[in-house]
Amino acid sequence: MEKETKSRRWKQNPEAVKSDILRVARTEFARSGLSGARIEDIASGTKTSKRMIFYYFGDKQSLYEAVLEDCYAEVRAGEAELDLEGLAPDKALKALIEFTFDHHRRNPEFIRLVMIENIHEARHLDRMARLHGQNLRAIGVVEKICEAGLEAGLFREDVSPVALHWQISAVSFFNVANRATFSSNFGAALFEEAGQALLKDAAVRSILCSVLVHPETMDRA
């Protein structure tokens, strides 16, 4: 009876059910892609049924798009929690770079899903208007940092917020996306703790050097 009661409570919590489905679906889509993932496999890893997956998400493509939206929302939420407003522009940029590097390193499934969506030529992302708006806010964060840096006389006038976002994403993405092939070719030392600390520090320094008017004065602490 107690088990039946817990099950009933679970089914009466739609947000918990959907969160459980998205969690398992993220792993399945990251592992097998949109075409290879099977709803049956996703259902078997959740606390619900295939029927309820279709009830909440409609079809496999809609579930895949919901997973993408959930992953990107997680990144944007993390950025929003950084509280960059009170920091000097160079410190704010440093915090954003470090967050992105660490987030991508901790979330290899997110990187795999982005790789898969690139294989699909971003056709699912292109039709997700709400997600597009969320991701544009990421550029807004960088724009504020750049405006403050320019006003303080710290940043060069020709710094592009979009290009800066690309730089931060590129180095953080490569660190995860190419780990297997890089390790095979050159060894795995850079992917151990000391190596990752070295890469993160190098990413911060190289990106800051590219935007600062006087990079030679950069804080080396």
Buried (B, 14 or more C-beta within 10 A) or exposed (E): EEEEEEEEEEBEEEEBBBEBBBBBBBBBBBEEBBEEBEBEBBBEEBBBEBEBBBEBBEEBEEBBBBBBBBBBBBBBEBBEEBEBEEBBBBBBBBBBBBBBBBBBBEBEBBBBBBBBBEEBEEEBBEEBEEBEEBBEEBEEBBBBBBEBBBEEEBBBEEBEBEEBBEBBBEBBBBBBBEBEEBEEEEEEEBBEEEEBEEBBEEBBBEBBEBBBBEEEEBEEE
